[in-house]
Structure formats: structure tokens, C-alpha cells
Amino acid sequence: MTVNIATPSPWAPMKVLTIEDDIDIASGIGRALHHEGFQVTQVRSLKAARQALQDSVFDLFLLDLGLPDGDGMSWLREMRTAGYQAPVLILSARDGLYDRVLGLQCGADDYLIKPFEMLELSARVNAMARRVRGFQVGQLTRAGVSLDDKAMRVQVDGQNIALSKTQYELLRALLLKQGSVVPRSTLERVVLPSADSTSLDMHVSNLRKKIGAHRLRTVRGVGYVIDADRRA
């Protein structure tokens, strides 16, 4: 299982992946969290959840346990074993003490028993979001480029450089992938604001000028990557 390690930006809305096969519950969660300012992606199976992790980076997860293609607990163990650290809130009708303890032991950060009130769900998600914003930001470094989310500072070979908001998010998305190619479609969805009519190519071009063209490689027909060993 290949995962993206998320370091939430202080600018972008936090991204939540909801893994829930009950359409009514998922829709209610989506409306409640959207109202709170979260960006919510909804899937109904473990297979779809794994695909979502390949396509994007998420800051928080809401996980049902009884899913059509498996037990959510096994997915949680798999994710933690792979090194994914984003907080997970389990949503389940399993209300026994053993189930709650097992969920926490497998790596969940919280456990909410169904049925629940959306007000309580929102409160718990917001509490996790505050912990993520406050304590899990960090520094990303690759190929002489360093991005510090907490200080909102970027350095190239030890020298500070100024980036626009979009350039910062573009660089962050590339560094988060740790040398893997990031598809154009992913960058356009994650980085470009809906009101931004400027093409991704223009933003990439401007970023290249600031961090050094040799550092940002184009994979034609696929996307972009910052390699660890790129040299001028």
C-alpha cells in the first residue's frame, strides 16, 4: 500500500476522506463538514479508499467498520503499518468495550458509536483538526529545497525565497510525494483554486524559476516530480 504523508497547510481547507457505505449517513456527514469548512471526499468501499489515497492527500479520515469488501479495522491496521499518520475517527454501530478498545489499539484516534448526532461528529472532527494544525505540521526537504509549514517559509540551498500561495501549495504537493510523479490531474484538483483561470503549466514555470529549473522534472503526458538527486 503506497500512501501520501500529509502535512496540512495553514491556507488550504482540511481534506477529509469519509469511508462509509450508508448513503444517507455519508450525505449527512458531507453536508455537516462542508458547512464547517472541510473539503470532503466520500467513498463506499475499502477498494475505493485505497484508490483515493493514490490520487490525493488527506488530513483526516472517518472510517466505518462494516464495509462491503472488508472490515475497516483491517484497512486501519494496513494504513498505520504503511506509515500513514493522519487522524482516524471510527464510526460504528459496534458499541462493545472490546470493539472500542480494539479500534484505538489498531490506530484510531477516536471512536463514535452509531447512531450519533451530527453536532457531536462535528465537534470531534474539529477537535482532531485542531490537533493536526497545532502539532503535526513540519518540514519537508528534498533536492536542496526546504518547506516549513509552521513558519510558512521556503528555502533553496539555505536561502529564503518568496512564493505565491499557489506556488507554495504546488511545491508542497510535490515534496509530499517524496520523489514520486504527481499526476497533472491531481495537482490541478489539489492546488489550483476554482477561481484560478491560470493554467497549471504557468504555475509550474514560475515555480521552476524560483527553485531552479533542474529540480522540477516534467514527465510528459503524466505529471511532475522533484527528484532527490537533481543537479544543475
WOFEN-V817280 format. One record per backbone hydrogen bond with DSSP energy under -1.0 kcal/mol. NH is the residue of the N-H (numbers start at 0). CO is the residue of the C=O. Records with the same first field share a line. If there is no record, write none. Layout:
NH=CO / CO
//
This chain:
15=38
16=59
17=40
18=61
19=42
25=21
26=22
27=23
28=24
29=25
30=26
31=27
32=28
33=29
34=30
36=33
37=32
38=13
40=15
42=17
48=44
49=45
50=46
51=47
52=48
53=49
54=50
55=51
58=14
59=14
60=86
61=16
62=88
63=18
66=64 / 69
69=66
71=64
73=70
74=70
75=71
76=72
77=73
78=74
79=75
80=76
81=77
82=79
83=78
88=60
89=109
90=62
91=111
99=95
100=96
101=97
102=98
103=99
104=100
105=101
107=102
108=87
109=87
111=89
113=91
120=116
121=117
122=118
123=119
124=120
125=121
126=122
127=123
128=124
129=125
130=126
131=127
132=128
133=129
134=130
135=131
139=146
141=144
144=141
145=154
146=139
147=152
148=137
151=147
152=147
154=145
155=158
156=143
158=155
160=153
167=163
168=164
169=165
170=166
171=167
172=168
173=169
174=170
175=171
177=174
179=176
181=223
183=221
186=182
187=183
188=184
189=185
190=186
195=192
202=198
203=199
204=200
205=201
206=202
207=203
208=204
210=206
211=207
214=211
216=224
218=222
221=218
222=218
223=181
224=216
//
